[in-house]
Amino acid sequence: MKSCILLILLSAISIKAMGSRARPNKHANKQMNVVFILADDLGWSDTELYGTTKLYKTPNILRLAELGCTFSRAYSNSPLCSPTRASILTGQTPARHGSTQPKHHSKNVVMKAEVVAEVPASQKALPVTTVTRLDTQYPTLGKMMKTAGYTTAHFGKWHLGSEPFSPLEHGFDVDIPHHPGPGPAGSYVAPWKFNNIKANYAGEQIEDRMAEESVKWLNSLPKDKPFYMNYWQFSVHAPFGAKEKLINQYRKVIDPSSEQKSATYAAMVHSLDDAVGTLLDAIDKKGIADNTVIIFISDNGGNIHSRIPADGDAAPTSNAPLRGGKASMCEGGIRVPCIVVWPGVTQAGSRSDEIIQTSDFYPTLLNGLGIALPENHAIDGIDIKPALKGKKLKRDAIFTYFPCLIPVPEWLPPSVSVHSGKWKLIRVFFGGDAGQHDYKLYDLSQDDAELNNLATAKPEQVRALDLLIEEHLADTKAITPKPNPDFDIKLFEPEKLEYALRAK
């Protein structure tokens, strides 16, 4: 098997050197299919993978883990959804592609990030605007797969732009429900408000339907025709709603003392897991499990900030023992559940502590499938095939770029972070005194909850990691925050940041 993988990689390099178009490696002995399952807002503690929940039941995700490799330190490229989605499809970090907030359903088409001209005088830094569409000039995974002869389809959430920036313009033959918004239209439970898909029956759950559509498409393909399927789930993003039967089932087992006490959210996780099981069953039934790569990961951490009135205003979930959640640079905002099943590469039931990031799947898939990496397209992710095989990765660091003003608890102002080994450093742009950056340094091997900031105690470690950040920002030509010239220290009240931003 090792010699086969080496042949694939060498062939991909030679194709690129000849300037050839992307195409399958003719030396590969079996063409692999790809099913990419991307959950939405599913936190690190929202499955049974890591022993951190007593409420949620995810037997099909556990079933998937038994087939492949589970990663305990997998990270999204952003604590918000659209930037991560753009990173998956391009292999680039948000610092390079410019998508840093999920505003891709807005009418305002922005193709280049810029520094904001004005913010309240209570804020120390001018943040950066976000790109609001995924440029069709990118050689996205969909385009690369289609050019290489794969049949392609996208099911579920997109949130990277409506036409002419939809999946259909990014290499996908099929796009259902062809919806540009951030969540399911109206409700998870029918009646929906999608323009392009109608419910089969009253009370139909959107994830059940998306799984059904995915399987229908899968079964329409010839068994020997390679395919690439995005099943990007709407779950478990707002609006919060689920099957009443499941909600009642979980209400009976809620522990009021637990931080995870929303029966509605638990029921949503249940339906998400059911959909994974539906796909696994279809793959088994079609007899293609031995040549189908399956990736399961979330686009960011769990939502701890909203409230669900039907559950007594409970928060949707908790990412404990991790700190923070969605929209936060804390671990709870960016560390996510992840499983990769790659027949012939991953070992069944294996686990890895290697640091990986969602942008890594771009080069990993293309290299592993014998498809030449595109020319003149910078790639920030790395090939994680060694980690899939239980080996160590040769990488210095991963970076999370979040130059935004987002008013949520446990949030940091415009920031960038680096993970390197056991260390995590967050640079808060101009968050210190006299216009200097502020830093937060954590030893994650001892402090997953990020309670002990070691920045003052370890200045040399801060300098070394901050140099990596500076090199990444320079390499990506990132548009970075600037000091706020109107900052007034008398108005600076961090604890009132949320209200200041809302007033603005």
Secondary structure in CASP SS format (residue, H / E / C, confidence):
PFRMAT SS
TARGET T0000
AUTHOR 0000-0000-0000
METHOD secondary structure of the structure
MODEL  1
M C 1.00
K H 1.00
S H 1.00
C H 1.00
I H 1.00
L H 1.00
L H 1.00
I H 1.00
L H 1.00
L H 1.00
S H 1.00
A H 1.00
I H 1.00
S H 1.00
I H 1.00
K H 1.00
A H 1.00
M C 1.00
G C 1.00
S C 1.00
R C 1.00
A C 1.00
R C 1.00
P C 1.00
N C 1.00
K C 1.00
H C 1.00
A C 1.00
N C 1.00
K C 1.00
Q C 1.00
M C 1.00
N E 1.00
V E 1.00
V E 1.00
F E 1.00
I E 1.00
L E 1.00
A E 1.00
D C 1.00
D C 1.00
L C 1.00
G C 1.00
W C 1.00
S C 1.00
D C 1.00
T C 1.00
E C 1.00
L C 1.00
Y C 1.00
G C 1.00
T C 1.00
T C 1.00
K C 1.00
L C 1.00
Y C 1.00
K C 1.00
T C 1.00
P H 1.00
N H 1.00
I H 1.00
L H 1.00
R H 1.00
L H 1.00
A H 1.00
E H 1.00
L H 1.00
G C 1.00
C E 1.00
T E 1.00
F E 1.00
S E 1.00
R E 1.00
A E 1.00
Y E 1.00
S C 1.00
N C 1.00
S C 1.00
P C 1.00
L C 1.00
C H 1.00
S H 1.00
P H 1.00
T H 1.00
R H 1.00
A H 1.00
S H 1.00
I H 1.00
L H 1.00
T H 1.00
G C 1.00
Q C 1.00
T C 1.00
P H 1.00
A H 1.00
R H 1.00
H H 1.00
G C 1.00
S C 1.00
T C 1.00
Q C 1.00
P C 1.00
K C 1.00
H C 1.00
H C 1.00
S C 1.00
K C 1.00
N C 1.00
V C 1.00
V C 1.00
M C 1.00
K C 1.00
A C 1.00
E C 1.00
V E 1.00
V C 1.00
A C 1.00
E C 1.00
V C 1.00
P C 1.00
A C 1.00
S C 1.00
Q C 1.00
K C 1.00
A E 1.00
L E 1.00
P C 1.00
V E 1.00
T C 1.00
T C 1.00
V C 1.00
T C 1.00
R C 1.00
L C 1.00
D C 1.00
T C 1.00
Q C 1.00
Y C 1.00
P C 1.00
T C 1.00
L H 1.00
G H 1.00
K H 1.00
M H 1.00
M H 1.00
K H 1.00
T H 1.00
A C 1.00
G C 1.00
Y C 1.00
T E 1.00
T E 1.00
A E 1.00
H E 1.00
F E 1.00
G E 1.00
K C 1.00
W C 1.00
H C 1.00
L C 1.00
G C 1.00
S C 1.00
E C 1.00
P C 1.00
F C 1.00
S C 1.00
P H 1.00
L H 1.00
E H 1.00
H C 1.00
G C 1.00
F C 1.00
D C 1.00
V E 1.00
D E 1.00
I E 1.00
P C 1.00
H C 1.00
H C 1.00
P C 1.00
G C 1.00
P C 1.00
G C 1.00
P C 1.00
A C 1.00
G C 1.00
S C 1.00
Y C 1.00
V E 1.00
A C 1.00
P C 1.00
W C 1.00
K C 1.00
F C 1.00
N C 1.00
N C 1.00
I C 1.00
K C 1.00
A C 1.00
N C 1.00
Y C 1.00
A C 1.00
G C 1.00
E C 1.00
Q E 1.00
I H 1.00
E H 1.00
D H 1.00
R H 1.00
M H 1.00
A H 1.00
E H 1.00
E H 1.00
S H 1.00
V H 1.00
K H 1.00
W H 1.00
L H 1.00
N H 1.00
S C 1.00
L C 1.00
P C 1.00
K C 1.00
D C 1.00
K C 1.00
P C 1.00
F E 1.00
Y E 1.00
M E 1.00
N E 1.00
Y E 1.00
W E 1.00
Q C 1.00
F C 1.00
S C 1.00
V C 1.00
H C 1.00
A C 1.00
P C 1.00
F C 1.00
G C 1.00
A C 1.00
K C 1.00
E H 1.00
K H 1.00
L H 1.00
I H 1.00
N H 1.00
Q H 1.00
Y H 1.00
R H 1.00
K C 1.00
V C 1.00
I C 1.00
D C 1.00
P C 1.00
S C 1.00
S C 1.00
E C 1.00
Q C 1.00
K C 1.00
S C 1.00
A H 1.00
T H 1.00
Y H 1.00
A H 1.00
A H 1.00
M H 1.00
V H 1.00
H H 1.00
S H 1.00
L H 1.00
D H 1.00
D H 1.00
A H 1.00
V H 1.00
G H 1.00
T H 1.00
L H 1.00
L H 1.00
D H 1.00
A H 1.00
I H 1.00
D H 1.00
K H 1.00
K H 1.00
G C 1.00
I C 1.00
A H 1.00
D H 1.00
N H 1.00
T E 1.00
V E 1.00
I E 1.00
I E 1.00
F E 1.00
I E 1.00
S E 1.00
D C 1.00
N C 1.00
G C 1.00
G C 1.00
N C 1.00
I C 1.00
H C 1.00
S C 1.00
R C 1.00
I E 1.00
P H 1.00
A H 1.00
D H 1.00
G C 1.00
D C 1.00
A E 1.00
A C 1.00
P C 1.00
T C 1.00
S C 1.00
N C 1.00
A C 1.00
P C 1.00
L C 1.00
R C 1.00
G C 1.00
G C 1.00
K C 1.00
A C 1.00
S C 1.00
M C 1.00
C C 1.00
E H 1.00
G H 1.00
G H 1.00
I H 1.00
R E 1.00
V E 1.00
P E 1.00
C E 1.00
I E 1.00
V E 1.00
V E 1.00
W C 1.00
P C 1.00
G C 1.00
V C 1.00
T C 1.00
Q C 1.00
A C 1.00
G C 1.00
S E 1.00
R E 1.00
S E 1.00
D C 1.00
E C 1.00
I C 1.00
I E 1.00
Q E 1.00
T H 1.00
S H 1.00
D H 1.00
F H 1.00
Y H 1.00
P H 1.00
T H 1.00
L H 1.00
L H 1.00
N H 1.00
G H 1.00
L C 1.00
G C 1.00
I C 1.00
A C 1.00
L C 1.00
P C 1.00
E C 1.00
N C 1.00
H C 1.00
A C 1.00
I C 1.00
D C 1.00
G C 1.00
I C 1.00
D C 1.00
I C 1.00
K H 1.00
P H 1.00
A H 1.00
L H 1.00
K C 1.00
G C 1.00
K C 1.00
K C 1.00
L C 1.00
K C 1.00
R C 1.00
D C 1.00
A C 1.00
I E 1.00
F E 1.00
T E 1.00
Y E 1.00
F E 1.00
P C 1.00
C C 1.00
L C 1.00
I C 1.00
P C 1.00
V C 1.00
P C 1.00
E C 1.00
W C 1.00
L C 1.00
P C 1.00
P C 1.00
S E 1.00
V E 1.00
S E 1.00
V E 1.00
H E 1.00
S E 1.00
G C 1.00
K C 1.00
W E 1.00
K E 1.00
L E 1.00
I E 1.00
R E 1.00
V E 1.00
F C 1.00
F C 1.00
G C 1.00
G C 1.00
D H 1.00
A H 1.00
G H 1.00
Q C 1.00
H C 1.00
D E 1.00
Y E 1.00
K E 1.00
L E 1.00
Y E 1.00
D E 1.00
L C 1.00
S C 1.00
Q C 1.00
D C 1.00
D C 1.00
A C 1.00
E C 1.00
L C 1.00
N C 1.00
N C 1.00
L C 1.00
A C 1.00
T C 1.00
A C 1.00
K C 1.00
P H 1.00
E H 1.00
Q H 1.00
V H 1.00
R H 1.00
A H 1.00
L H 1.00
D H 1.00
L H 1.00
L H 1.00
I H 1.00
E H 1.00
E H 1.00
H H 1.00
L H 1.00
A H 1.00
D H 1.00
T H 1.00
K C 1.00
A C 1.00
I C 1.00
T C 1.00
P C 1.00
K E 1.00
P E 1.00
N C 1.00
P C 1.00
D C 1.00
F C 1.00
D C 1.00
I H 1.00
K H 1.00
L H 1.00
F C 1.00
E C 1.00
P H 1.00
E H 1.00
K H 1.00
L H 1.00
E H 1.00
Y H 1.00
A H 1.00
L H 1.00
R H 1.00
A H 1.00
K C 1.00
END
